[in-house]
Structures are given as C-alpha cells and as structure tokens.
Amino acid sequence: MSSRLRRHVSKRAAESTFVRLRSRRTQFGAGVRVSRRARLLTRPGDEIILGDGCVIFEGALLATYGGHIRLGTGCTVNPYTVLYGHGGLDIGDHVRIAAHVLVVPANHVFEDPDVPIANQGETRRGIVIEDDVWIGAGAIVLDGVTVGSGAVIGAGSVVTQKIPELAVAVGNPARVVRYRGERQTMPIGRTA
C-alpha cells in the first residue's frame, strides 16, 4: 500500500469512529466529535449540551436521568467514563476527564434502617466542575461537589467535598495536598 493511500485510509478510519448526532434533547457546538461507541441517553425534558470542540471517546456514557449534562468549550471525555445528570452536571471550558471516571450528581438517602434504601429517595444537589480542571483516571466525583477552576483531581480519588481553585487533591476521600503554582519541595504523598 502506498504511503499516500495509507494516510488516506488512516484519516478515513479516524473520522469514521465519530458520529454527529442530532436530537431535540441534545445540542452540539461546532467541531464536536462523539464516538460511534459512546452512548448519550436523555429522557423527555432532559438535555445534553456539548460546547464547541468537545470530544467524547468510545465507551463513554452520558445519561441525564431526569437532569442535565452541560459541557463547555473544548472538553474531553475519555474512554469508559460515566457522566450522570440526575441533579444537574455543569462542566466548564477546557476540562479534561480521563478514562474510567464516574461523576454522580445524586445520592441515595439511607438514614432509616427500618425502610429499604430503595424507598428512601435521593439527594440531587448537582455537581459543578469549573474551567480548566483535570480529573485523573478512575476518579469518582459525588453529589453536591464543586471543583474549582484550574484544580487537578488525582487518579483514583473520591471527591466528596468542595475542591478550591488551583488545588491538587488526591486520595479517598480526596484532600488538598498542594496548589498549582506553588513551589513543590517534596513529592506528592510524602511527608517530612
């Protein structure tokens, strides 16, 4: 196969893995790419909005479940990430979401041991992820959280409370270990 033909085939293969979807419940900005192997699920009255230049990779699931999912400009949702919209999920511009991340803007109520958990309802406070955030692989972000602009969430972390702007947060539960722009004197995770 000639190098010209190989480049053409490679380009066509890359293009064919993405599809442009249209629906009354989904709105896509210019240049949005959604893998044919990603799933976007909405119910009547729900919405998914993807800003200009967003990319949703294969295996990703965006499911509104009675709420909304809104991504700003230039966001990436990497393979096998799950974004739910129960209580509302608002994501700013230029947010990077690594593979296998789970974002759940809802939680089960379970206080009464005499009532089955399934019958106690849910909280749906929502989640806000501000601009220029990076969420590492396998992280989990739970209901009621705001992740501040420029923050970094370490791989495998579980975010259960507000993360300030420019914070680097790691662990379960995620805790701030430093701020971006600070001079780092010790490797993350080490103590003196």
MDTraj code that builds the backbone (N, CA, C; nanometers):
import mdtraj as md
import numpy as np

residues = "MET SER SER ARG LEU ARG ARG HIS VAL SER LYS ARG ALA ALA GLU SER THR PHE VAL ARG LEU ARG SER ARG ARG THR GLN PHE GLY ALA GLY VAL ARG VAL SER ARG ARG ALA ARG LEU LEU THR ARG PRO GLY ASP GLU ILE ILE LEU GLY ASP GLY CYS VAL ILE PHE GLU GLY ALA LEU LEU ALA THR TYR GLY GLY HIS ILE ARG LEU GLY THR GLY CYS THR VAL ASN PRO TYR THR VAL LEU TYR GLY HIS GLY GLY LEU ASP ILE GLY ASP HIS VAL ARG ILE ALA ALA HIS VAL LEU VAL VAL PRO ALA ASN HIS VAL PHE GLU ASP PRO ASP VAL PRO ILE ALA ASN GLN GLY GLU THR ARG ARG GLY ILE VAL ILE GLU ASP ASP VAL TRP ILE GLY ALA GLY ALA ILE VAL LEU ASP GLY VAL THR VAL GLY SER GLY ALA VAL ILE GLY ALA GLY SER VAL VAL THR GLN LYS ILE PRO GLU LEU ALA VAL ALA VAL GLY ASN PRO ALA ARG VAL VAL ARG TYR ARG GLY GLU ARG GLN THR MET PRO ILE GLY ARG THR ALA".split()
xyz = np.array([
    [0.0860, -0.1171, 0.0000],
    [0.0000, 0.0000, 0.0000],
    [0.0906, 0.1233, 0.0000],
    [0.0599, 0.2182, -0.0874],
    [0.1413, 0.3393, -0.0958],
    [0.1228, 0.4226, 0.0305],
    [0.2211, 0.5077, 0.0582],
    [0.2110, 0.5921, 0.1786],
    [0.0947, 0.6900, 0.1655],
    [0.0669, 0.7363, 0.0417],
    [-0.0473, 0.8273, 0.0208],
    [-0.1787, 0.7566, 0.0536],
    [-0.1956, 0.6359, 0.0039],
    [-0.3171, 0.5588, 0.0298],
    [-0.3282, 0.5253, 0.1788],
    [-0.2155, 0.4901, 0.2429],
    [-0.2153, 0.4570, 0.3852],
    [-0.2616, 0.5774, 0.4681],
    [-0.2121, 0.6985, 0.4342],
    [-0.2560, 0.8197, 0.5040],
    [-0.4052, 0.8422, 0.4846],
    [-0.4545, 0.8214, 0.3624],
    [-0.5970, 0.8400, 0.3331],
    [-0.6815, 0.7412, 0.4134],
    [-0.6414, 0.6145, 0.4145],
    [-0.7151, 0.5123, 0.4888],
    [-0.7126, 0.5423, 0.6378],
    [-0.5968, 0.5824, 0.6917],
    [-0.5873, 0.6141, 0.8344],
    [-0.6770, 0.7312, 0.8703],
    [-0.6778, 0.8354, 0.7844],
    [-0.7618, 0.9518, 0.8110],
    [-0.9090, 0.9123, 0.8079],
    [-0.9506, 0.8331, 0.7092],
    [-1.0896, 0.7900, 0.6983],
    [-1.1281, 0.7026, 0.8182],
    [-1.0391, 0.6163, 0.8634],
    [-1.0683, 0.5308, 0.9787],
    [-1.0880, 0.6154, 1.1032],
    [-1.0040, 0.7170, 1.1214],
    [-1.0178, 0.8048, 1.2384],
    [-1.1500, 0.8802, 1.2324],
    [-1.1851, 0.9314, 1.1139],
    [-1.3101, 1.0049, 1.1002],
    [-1.4309, 0.9158, 1.1218],
    [-1.4229, 0.7903, 1.0792],
    [-1.5396, 0.7020, 1.0861],
    [-1.5708, 0.6556, 1.2282],
    [-1.4795, 0.6756, 1.3213],
    [-1.5066, 0.6333, 1.4582],
    [-1.5920, 0.7341, 1.5334],
    [-1.6173, 0.8508, 1.4720],
    [-1.7000, 0.9527, 1.5348],
    [-1.8258, 0.9751, 1.4524],
    [-1.9316, 1.0165, 1.5189],
    [-2.0592, 1.0387, 1.4523],
    [-2.1180, 1.1698, 1.5031],
    [-2.1922, 1.2370, 1.4214],
    [-2.2615, 1.3598, 1.4642],
    [-2.4069, 1.3232, 1.4905],
    [-2.4535, 1.3447, 1.6116],
    [-2.5902, 1.3113, 1.6497],
    [-2.6749, 1.4368, 1.6523],
    [-2.8015, 1.4210, 1.6197],
    [-2.8952, 1.5330, 1.6293],
    [-3.0195, 1.4852, 1.7006],
    [-3.0655, 1.5644, 1.7941],
    [-3.1854, 1.5323, 1.8697],
    [-3.2367, 1.6610, 1.9311],
    [-3.3651, 1.6647, 1.9610],
    [-3.4202, 1.7828, 2.0269],
    [-3.3641, 1.7980, 2.1674],
    [-3.3137, 1.6898, 2.2265],
    [-3.2650, 1.6947, 2.3642],
    [-3.1131, 1.7047, 2.3738],
    [-3.0457, 1.7120, 2.2597],
    [-2.9006, 1.7292, 2.2595],
    [-2.8651, 1.8481, 2.1722],
    [-2.7679, 1.9264, 2.2186],
    [-2.7193, 2.0402, 2.1413],
    [-2.5683, 2.0315, 2.1329],
    [-2.5161, 2.0388, 2.0111],
    [-2.3727, 2.0290, 1.9904],
    [-2.3183, 2.1553, 1.9272],
    [-2.2081, 2.2064, 1.9817],
    [-2.1395, 2.3191, 1.9216],
    [-2.0593, 2.2748, 1.8005],
    [-1.9889, 2.3690, 1.7402],
    [-1.9078, 2.3421, 1.6216],
    [-1.7929, 2.2478, 1.6564],
    [-1.7658, 2.1546, 1.5673],
    [-1.6494, 2.0674, 1.5817],
    [-1.6599, 1.9617, 1.6896],
    [-1.7785, 1.9353, 1.7410],
    [-1.7966, 1.8308, 1.8426],
    [-1.7801, 1.6945, 1.7761],
    [-1.7086, 1.6042, 1.8452],
    [-1.6930, 1.4671, 1.7960],
    [-1.7393, 1.3713, 1.9051],
    [-1.8276, 1.2796, 1.8674],
    [-1.8785, 1.1776, 1.9593],
    [-1.8525, 1.0419, 1.8947],
    [-1.7814, 0.9559, 1.9641],
    [-1.7523, 0.8228, 1.9112],
    [-1.8810, 0.7466, 1.8838],
    [-1.8793, 0.6665, 1.7793],
    [-1.9935, 0.5795, 1.7498],
    [-2.0173, 0.4801, 1.8635],
    [-1.9160, 0.4578, 1.9451],
    [-1.9273, 0.3622, 2.0552],
    [-1.9527, 0.4280, 2.1896],
    [-1.9832, 0.5577, 2.1881],
    [-2.0258, 0.6279, 2.3098],
    [-2.1776, 0.6253, 2.3144],
    [-2.2350, 0.6442, 2.4348],
    [-2.3815, 0.6469, 2.4481],
    [-2.4229, 0.7765, 2.5147],
    [-2.5194, 0.8445, 2.4544],
    [-2.5792, 0.9658, 2.5098],
    [-2.7267, 0.9363, 2.5292],
    [-2.7710, 0.9319, 2.6546],
    [-2.9086, 0.8950, 2.6856],
    [-2.9801, 1.0117, 2.7522],
    [-3.0958, 1.0491, 2.6980],
    [-3.1764, 1.1550, 2.7576],
    [-3.3197, 1.1073, 2.7705],
    [-3.3919, 1.1713, 2.8589],
    [-3.5350, 1.1486, 2.8756],
    [-3.6068, 1.2758, 2.8330],
    [-3.7374, 1.2687, 2.8062],
    [-3.8104, 1.3912, 2.7731],
    [-3.7916, 1.4964, 2.8821],
    [-3.7599, 1.6180, 2.8410],
    [-3.7383, 1.7285, 2.9343],
    [-3.5942, 1.7430, 2.9804],
    [-3.5113, 1.6422, 2.9571],
    [-3.3694, 1.6475, 2.9935],
    [-3.2906, 1.7056, 2.8769],
    [-3.1619, 1.7399, 2.9024],
    [-3.0801, 1.7881, 2.7925],
    [-2.9334, 1.7552, 2.8136],
    [-2.8649, 1.7377, 2.7010],
    [-2.7195, 1.7278, 2.6969],
    [-2.6724, 1.8369, 2.6034],
    [-2.5815, 1.9217, 2.6524],
    [-2.5238, 2.0290, 2.5710],
    [-2.3727, 2.0098, 2.5704],
    [-2.3152, 2.0009, 2.4500],
    [-2.1706, 1.9877, 2.4337],
    [-2.1214, 2.1112, 2.3594],
    [-2.0340, 2.1881, 2.4240],
    [-1.9809, 2.3102, 2.3648],
    [-1.8868, 2.2833, 2.2490],
    [-1.8477, 2.3883, 2.1801],
    [-1.7590, 2.3786, 2.0642],
    [-1.6352, 2.2952, 2.0967],
    [-1.6012, 2.2060, 2.0040],
    [-1.4760, 2.1319, 2.0127],
    [-1.4705, 2.0215, 2.1164],
    [-1.5816, 1.9848, 2.1776],
    [-1.5805, 1.8742, 2.2740],
    [-1.5589, 1.7411, 2.2018],
    [-1.4923, 1.6480, 2.2714],
    [-1.4693, 1.5145, 2.2164],
    [-1.5137, 1.4117, 2.3208],
    [-1.6006, 1.3195, 2.2784],
    [-1.6493, 1.2118, 2.3641],
    [-1.5980, 1.0812, 2.3031],
    [-1.5126, 1.0100, 2.3749],
    [-1.4473, 0.8909, 2.3217],
    [-1.5299, 0.7643, 2.3428],
    [-1.4861, 0.6568, 2.2809],
    [-1.5591, 0.5303, 2.2824],
    [-1.5819, 0.4785, 2.4245],
    [-1.6987, 0.4190, 2.4439],
    [-1.7316, 0.3588, 2.5723],
    [-1.7814, 0.4575, 2.6765],
    [-1.7744, 0.5877, 2.6475],
    [-1.8248, 0.6876, 2.7433],
    [-1.9774, 0.6805, 2.7459],
    [-2.0340, 0.7067, 2.8643],
    [-2.1790, 0.7102, 2.8818],
    [-2.2170, 0.8431, 2.9440],
    [-2.3055, 0.9175, 2.8789],
    [-2.3644, 1.0399, 2.9330],
    [-2.5137, 1.0133, 2.9434],
    [-2.5671, 1.0070, 3.0653],
    [-2.7082, 0.9728, 3.0877],
    [-2.7700, 1.0743, 3.1829],
    [-2.8749, 1.1416, 3.1394],
    [-2.9312, 1.2532, 3.2151],
    [-3.0164, 1.2107, 3.3343],
    [-3.0890, 1.1037, 3.3279],
    [-3.1723, 1.0531, 3.4378],
    [-3.2528, 1.1605, 3.5099],
    [-3.3231, 1.2439, 3.4318],
    [-3.4087, 1.3448, 3.4920],
    [-3.3419, 1.4780, 3.5169],
    [-3.2195, 1.4957, 3.4709],
    [-3.1476, 1.6206, 3.4910],
    [-3.0874, 1.6706, 3.3617],
    [-2.9680, 1.7301, 3.3718],
    [-2.8999, 1.7805, 3.2536],
    [-2.7498, 1.7583, 3.2667],
    [-2.6839, 1.7562, 3.1502],
    [-2.5383, 1.7497, 3.1422],
    [-2.4967, 1.8583, 3.0446],
    [-2.4143, 1.9521, 3.0917],
    [-2.3686, 2.0629, 3.0076],
    [-2.2162, 2.0714, 3.0147],
    [-2.1524, 2.0611, 2.9002],
    [-2.0071, 2.0747, 2.8905],
    [-1.9748, 2.2008, 2.8126],
    [-1.8767, 2.2765, 2.8599],
    [-1.8335, 2.3977, 2.7923],
    [-1.7488, 2.3673, 2.6699],
    [-1.6731, 2.4647, 2.6264],
    [-1.5892, 2.4551, 2.5071],
    [-1.4658, 2.3691, 2.5335],
    [-1.4291, 2.2867, 2.4348],
    [-1.3010, 2.2172, 2.4360],
    [-1.2820, 2.1126, 2.5433],
    [-1.3881, 2.0464, 2.5860],
    [-1.3775, 1.9415, 2.6889],
    [-1.3520, 1.8058, 2.6243],
    [-1.2828, 1.7178, 2.6979],
    [-1.2666, 1.5799, 2.6522],
    [-1.3194, 1.4859, 2.7596],
    [-1.3931, 1.3857, 2.7139],
    [-1.4446, 1.2791, 2.7994],
    [-1.3852, 1.1500, 2.7433],
    [-1.2908, 1.0927, 2.8154],
    [-1.2135, 0.9800, 2.7639],
    [-1.2858, 0.8468, 2.7823],
    [-1.2288, 0.7386, 2.7247],
    [-1.2991, 0.6099, 2.7197],
    [-1.3493, 0.5611, 2.8558],
    [-1.4701, 0.5067, 2.8516],
    [-1.5350, 0.4362, 2.9632],
    [-1.5607, 0.5246, 3.0845],
    [-1.5746, 0.6533, 3.0600],
    [-1.6152, 0.7468, 3.1643],
    [-1.7671, 0.7509, 3.1688],
    [-1.8241, 0.7677, 3.2884],
    [-1.9692, 0.7764, 3.3052],
    [-2.0016, 0.9113, 3.3685],
    [-2.0844, 0.9902, 3.2979],
    [-2.1322, 1.1180, 3.3485],
    [-2.2836, 1.1087, 3.3602],
    [-2.3359, 1.1199, 3.4828],
    [-2.4803, 1.1206, 3.5040],
    [-2.5268, 1.2643, 3.5240],
    [-2.6566, 1.2877, 3.5001],
    [-2.7087, 1.4227, 3.5109],
    [-2.8192, 1.4399, 3.6121],
    [-2.8455, 1.3390, 3.6961],
    [-2.9584, 1.3395, 3.7902],
    [-2.9930, 1.4778, 3.8449],
    [-2.9044, 1.5345, 3.9239],
    [-2.9284, 1.6627, 3.9901],
    [-2.8688, 1.7801, 3.9154],
    [-2.8176, 1.7557, 3.7970],
    [-2.7556, 1.8595, 3.7156],
    [-2.6045, 1.8507, 3.7214],
    [-2.5427, 1.8443, 3.6043],
    [-2.3970, 1.8403, 3.5933],
    [-2.3544, 1.9522, 3.4994],
    [-2.2810, 2.0494, 3.5527],
    [-2.2326, 2.1633, 3.4757],
    [-2.0802, 2.1608, 3.4749],
    [-2.0235, 2.1505, 3.3561],
    [-1.8789, 2.1400, 3.3382],
    [-1.8329, 2.2588, 3.2553],
    [-1.7298, 2.3288, 3.3013],
    [-1.6799, 2.4487, 3.2354],
    [-1.6020, 2.4199, 3.1083],
    [-1.5206, 2.5171, 3.0669],
    [-1.4412, 2.5083, 2.9450],
    [-1.3077, 2.4396, 2.9711],
    [-1.2606, 2.3683, 2.8701],
    [-1.1268, 2.3079, 2.8672],
    [-1.1032, 2.2114, 2.9834],
    [-1.2042, 2.1338, 3.0158],
    [-1.1936, 2.0344, 3.1226],
    [-1.1496, 1.9023, 3.0616],
    [-1.0539, 1.8372, 3.1257],
    [-1.0028, 1.7075, 3.0829],
    [-1.0524, 1.6024, 3.1816],
    [-1.1259, 1.5044, 3.1298],
    [-1.1775, 1.3954, 3.2133],
    [-1.1165, 1.2673, 3.1597],
    [-1.0318, 1.2040, 3.2398],
    [-0.9584, 1.0849, 3.1981],
    [-1.0508, 0.9627, 3.1916],
    [-0.9949, 0.8518, 3.1493],
    [-1.0701, 0.7267, 3.1339],
    [-1.1205, 0.6747, 3.2689],
    [-1.2354, 0.6087, 3.2644],
    [-1.2945, 0.5378, 3.3788],
    [-1.3329, 0.6289, 3.4956],
    [-1.3591, 0.7552, 3.4688],
    [-1.4069, 0.8473, 3.5720],
    [-1.5576, 0.8286, 3.5879],
    [-1.6091, 0.8459, 3.7112],
    [-1.7521, 0.8377, 3.7401],
    [-1.7948, 0.9673, 3.8081],
    [-1.8957, 1.0352, 3.7514],
    [-1.9480, 1.1593, 3.8082],
    [-2.0971, 1.1389, 3.8331],
    [-2.1384, 1.1464, 3.9615],
    [-2.2760, 1.1128, 4.0003],
    [-2.3385, 1.2256, 4.0817],
    [-2.4198, 1.3125, 4.0166],
    [-2.4844, 1.4212, 4.0900],
    [-2.6158, 1.3777, 4.1556],
    [-2.6098, 1.2708, 4.2303],
    [-2.7237, 1.2191, 4.3070],
    [-2.6673, 1.1233, 4.4108],
    [-2.7465, 1.0970, 4.5137],
    [-2.7042, 1.0013, 4.6159],
    [-2.8289, 0.9432, 4.6813],
    [-2.8191, 0.8213, 4.7293],
    [-2.9315, 0.7579, 4.7982],
    [-2.9417, 0.8084, 4.9414],
    [-3.0633, 0.8259, 4.9885],
    [-3.0887, 0.8525, 5.1300],
    [-3.0964, 0.7155, 5.1977],
    [-3.0327, 0.7006, 5.3141],
    [-3.0269, 0.5686, 5.3784],
    [-3.0318, 0.5757, 5.5306],
    [-3.0815, 0.6850, 5.5866],
    [-3.0783, 0.7060, 5.7309],
    [-3.1680, 0.6117, 5.8103],
    [-3.2839, 0.5757, 5.7584],
    [-3.3811, 0.4946, 5.8332],
    [-3.3578, 0.3466, 5.8091],
    [-3.3054, 0.2731, 5.9087],
    [-3.2765, 0.1310, 5.8889],
    [-3.4027, 0.0447, 5.8756],
    [-3.5198, 0.1014, 5.9096],
    [-3.6449, 0.0260, 5.9001],
    [-3.7120, 0.0386, 5.7634],
    [-3.6570, 0.1215, 5.6778],
    [-3.7130, 0.1417, 5.5440],
    [-3.6074, 0.1008, 5.4421],
    [-3.6441, 0.0203, 5.3411],
    [-3.5457, -0.0162, 5.2397],
    [-3.4844, 0.1088, 5.1755],
    [-3.3562, 0.1037, 5.1518],
    [-3.2848, 0.2176, 5.0928],
    [-3.3526, 0.2618, 4.9633],
    [-3.3975, 0.1677, 4.8839],
    [-3.4620, 0.1999, 4.7564],
    [-3.5882, 0.2839, 4.7746],
    [-3.6476, 0.2817, 4.8944],
    [-3.7716, 0.3567, 4.9206],
    [-3.7488, 0.4886, 4.9947],
    [-3.6231, 0.5251, 5.0194],
    [-3.5952, 0.6461, 5.0968],
    [-3.5635, 0.7686, 5.0119],
    [-3.5627, 0.7534, 4.8807],
    [-3.5394, 0.8683, 4.7936],
    [-3.3926, 0.8969, 4.7698],
    [-3.3702, 1.0115, 4.7076],
    [-3.2347, 1.0525, 4.6711],
    [-3.2136, 1.1994, 4.7018],
    [-3.0874, 1.2360, 4.7161],
    [-3.0497, 1.3765, 4.7099],
    [-3.0096, 1.4025, 4.5651],
    [-3.0320, 1.5236, 4.5192],
    [-2.9932, 1.5636, 4.3827],
    [-2.9453, 1.7084, 4.3875],
    [-2.8323, 1.7280, 4.4538],
    [-2.7790, 1.8636, 4.4709],
    [-2.7034, 1.9136, 4.3486],
    [-2.6563, 1.8229, 4.2668],
    [-2.5835, 1.8603, 4.1462],
    [-2.4341, 1.8730, 4.1680],
    [-2.3621, 1.8835, 4.0571],
    [-2.2161, 1.8958, 4.0583],
    [-2.1767, 2.0068, 3.9615],
    [-2.0795, 2.0886, 4.0038],
    [-2.0213, 2.1916, 3.9172],
    [-1.8714, 2.1650, 3.9084],
    [-1.8230, 2.1527, 3.7861],
    [-1.6797, 2.1397, 3.7604],
    [-1.6429, 2.2624, 3.6784],
    [-1.5644, 2.3519, 3.7371],
    [-1.5338, 2.4791, 3.6724],
    [-1.4287, 2.4624, 3.5626],
    [-1.3859, 2.5728, 3.5008],
    [-1.2944, 2.5721, 3.3861],
    [-1.1574, 2.5135, 3.4191],
    [-1.0945, 2.4556, 3.3147],
    [-0.9541, 2.4127, 3.3187],
    [-0.9243, 2.3151, 3.4322],
    [-1.0106, 2.2173, 3.4492],
    [-0.9915, 2.1142, 3.5519],
    [-0.9441, 1.9859, 3.4839],
    [-0.8573, 1.9120, 3.5517],
    [-0.8151, 1.7805, 3.5029],
    [-0.8570, 1.6797, 3.6091],
    [-0.9370, 1.5820, 3.5683],
    [-0.9802, 1.4742, 3.6578],
    [-0.9110, 1.3470, 3.6119],
    [-0.8256, 1.2912, 3.6999],
    [-0.7439, 1.1752, 3.6665],
    [-0.8230, 1.0466, 3.6539],
    [-0.7627, 0.9486, 3.5907],
    [-0.8253, 0.8202, 3.5607],
    [-0.8832, 0.7545, 3.6858],
    [-1.0042, 0.7031, 3.6719],
    [-1.0671, 0.6269, 3.7784],
    [-1.1190, 0.7074, 3.8955],
    [-1.1143, 0.8389, 3.8871],
    [-1.1653, 0.9225, 3.9966],
    [-1.3180, 0.9153, 4.0013],
    [-1.3731, 0.9447, 4.1193],
    [-1.5178, 0.9485, 4.1395],
    [-1.5515, 1.0843, 4.2003],
    [-1.6519, 1.1524, 4.1420],
    [-1.6975, 1.2811, 4.1930],
    [-1.8431, 1.2639, 4.2337],
    [-1.8751, 1.2955, 4.3608],
    [-2.0074, 1.2670, 4.4163],
    [-2.0939, 1.3908, 4.4328],
    [-2.2219, 1.3698, 4.4551],
    [-2.3255, 1.4722, 4.4612],
    [-2.2901, 1.5881, 4.5538],
    [-2.3230, 1.7103, 4.5087],
    [-2.3081, 1.8289, 4.5903],
    [-2.1722, 1.8948, 4.5833],
    [-2.0826, 1.8438, 4.4986],
    [-1.9446, 1.8921, 4.4937],
    [-1.9283, 2.0028, 4.3895],
    [-1.8401, 2.0982, 4.4208],
    [-1.7896, 2.1940, 4.3228],
    [-1.6392, 2.1758, 4.3165],
    [-1.5869, 2.1616, 4.1943],
    [-1.4428, 2.1537, 4.1739],
    [-1.4018, 2.2867, 4.1109],
    [-1.3168, 2.3626, 4.1817],
    [-1.2796, 2.4974, 4.1405],
    [-1.1924, 2.5021, 4.0164],
    [-1.1912, 2.6162, 3.9504],
    [-1.1128, 2.6379, 3.8280],
    [-0.9665, 2.6009, 3.8488],
    [-0.9116, 2.5334, 3.7481],
    [-0.7698, 2.5006, 3.7500],
    [-0.7303, 2.3884, 3.8434],
    [-0.8266, 2.3238, 3.9080],
    [-0.7942, 2.2159, 4.0022],
    [-0.7536, 2.0884, 3.9282],
    [-0.6801, 2.0034, 3.9988],
    [-0.6404, 1.8728, 3.9482],
    [-0.6856, 1.7692, 4.0503],
    [-0.7565, 1.6670, 4.0024],
    [-0.8018, 1.5573, 4.0880],
    [-0.7196, 1.4346, 4.0500],
    [-0.6466, 1.3800, 4.1461],
    [-0.5582, 1.2674, 4.1193],
    [-0.6320, 1.1408, 4.0814],
    [-0.5650, 1.0555, 4.0064],
    [-0.6222, 0.9281, 3.9635],
    [-0.6703, 0.8481, 4.0846],
    [-0.7889, 0.7900, 4.0725],
    [-0.8439, 0.7055, 4.1782],
    [-0.9013, 0.7788, 4.2972],
    [-0.9021, 0.9098, 4.2955],
    [-0.9531, 0.9875, 4.4094],
    [-1.1051, 0.9829, 4.4153],
    [-1.1591, 1.0024, 4.5364],
    [-1.3042, 1.0103, 4.5564],
    [-1.3333, 1.1488, 4.6130],
    [-1.4012, 1.2319, 4.5327],
    [-1.4274, 1.3705, 4.5706],
    [-1.5636, 1.3781, 4.6372],
    [-1.5644, 1.4146, 4.7670],
    [-1.6880, 1.4193, 4.8458],
    [-1.7195, 1.5594, 4.8973],
    [-1.6275, 1.6552, 4.8741],
    [-1.6482, 1.7920, 4.9221],
    [-1.5853, 1.8901, 4.8238],
    [-1.6133, 2.0191, 4.8434],
    [-1.5648, 2.1234, 4.7528],
    [-1.4127, 2.1216, 4.7443],
    [-1.3640, 2.1360, 4.6212],
    [-1.2200, 2.1462, 4.5970],
    [-1.1932, 2.2891, 4.5496],
    [-1.1049, 2.3635, 4.6179],
    [-1.0793, 2.5034, 4.5818],
    [-1.0089, 2.5190, 4.4466],
    [-1.0115, 2.6411, 4.3941],
    [-0.9403, 2.6735, 4.2709],
    [-0.7926, 2.6395, 4.2845],
    [-0.7356, 2.5868, 4.1761],
    [-0.5924, 2.5554, 4.1620],
    [-0.5425, 2.4482, 4.2575],
    [-0.6328, 2.3830, 4.3307],
    [-0.5912, 2.2789, 4.4254],
    [-0.5554, 2.1504, 4.3518],
    [-0.4598, 2.0778, 4.4081],
    [-0.4285, 1.9418, 4.3655],
    [-0.4795, 1.8532, 4.4779],
    [-0.5801, 1.7701, 4.4472],
    [-0.6442, 1.6879, 4.5501],
    [-0.6304, 1.5409, 4.5128],
    [-0.5964, 1.4591, 4.6133],
    [-0.5770, 1.3156, 4.5903],
    [-0.6344, 1.2368, 4.7075],
    [-0.6618, 1.1087, 4.6830],
    [-0.6985, 1.0171, 4.7904],
    [-0.8466, 0.9902, 4.8025],
    [-0.8788, 0.9067, 4.9032],
    [-1.0164, 0.8684, 4.9336],
    [-1.0380, 0.8845, 5.0839],
    [-1.1104, 0.9896, 5.1232],
    [-1.1663, 1.0969, 5.0409],
    [-1.0563, 1.1907, 4.9930],
    [-1.0821, 1.2571, 4.8810],
    [-0.9820, 1.3479, 4.8241],
    [-0.9523, 1.4613, 4.9210],
    [-0.8238, 1.4907, 4.9361],
    [-0.7826, 1.6036, 5.0201],
    [-0.6785, 1.6834, 4.9432],
    [-0.6743, 1.8129, 4.9700],
    [-0.5808, 1.9019, 4.9011],
    [-0.4407, 1.8778, 4.9551],
    [-0.3468, 1.8495, 4.8647],
    [-0.2076, 1.8281, 4.9057],
    [-0.1180, 1.9453, 4.8687],
    [-0.1638, 2.0275, 4.7746],
    [-0.0909, 2.1491, 4.7381],
    [-0.1761, 2.2276, 4.6398],
    [-0.1214, 2.3413, 4.5954],
    [-0.1883, 2.4251, 4.4955],
    [-0.0971, 2.4421, 4.3756],
    [-0.1556, 2.4423, 4.2569],
    [-0.0788, 2.4655, 4.1351],
    [-0.0129, 2.6021, 4.1445],
    [0.1108, 2.6086, 4.0998],
    [0.1859, 2.7342, 4.1054],
    [0.2732, 2.7451, 4.2277],
    [0.2471, 2.6647, 4.3314],
    [0.3345, 2.6626, 4.4494],
    [0.4602, 2.5851, 4.4146],
    [0.5691, 2.6270, 4.4712],
    [0.6915, 2.5511, 4.4518],
    [0.6809, 2.4230, 4.5337],
    [0.7023, 2.3117, 4.4676],
    [0.6906, 2.1820, 4.5346],
    [0.8253, 2.1440, 4.5943],
    [0.8287, 2.1249, 4.7254],
    [0.9546, 2.0908, 4.7921],
    [0.9684, 1.9411, 4.8177],
    [0.8562, 1.8705, 4.8177],
    [0.8562, 1.7270, 4.8416],
    [0.7627, 1.6608, 4.7429],
    [0.7900, 1.5383, 4.7012],
    [0.6972, 1.4678, 4.6133],
    [0.5597, 1.4559, 4.6781],
    [0.4553, 1.4619, 4.5975],
    [0.3180, 1.4478, 4.6490],
    [0.3057, 1.3151, 4.7228],
    [0.2404, 1.3175, 4.8367],
    [0.2184, 1.1946, 4.9130],
    [0.3234, 1.1672, 5.0196],
    [0.4389, 1.2333, 5.0109],
    [0.5446, 1.2130, 5.1099],
    [0.5329, 1.3191, 5.2180],
    [0.5686, 1.2802, 5.3379],
    [0.5723, 1.3769, 5.4483],
    [0.7119, 1.3798, 5.5060],
    [0.7432, 1.4881, 5.5725],
    [0.8773, 1.5043, 5.6295],
    [0.8994, 1.4143, 5.7487],
])
top = md.Topology()
chain = top.add_chain()
for i, resn in enumerate(residues, 1):
    res = top.add_residue(resn, chain, resSeq=i)
    for name in ("N", "CA", "C"):
        top.add_atom(name, md.element.get_by_symbol(name[0]), res)
traj = md.Trajectory(xyz[None], top)
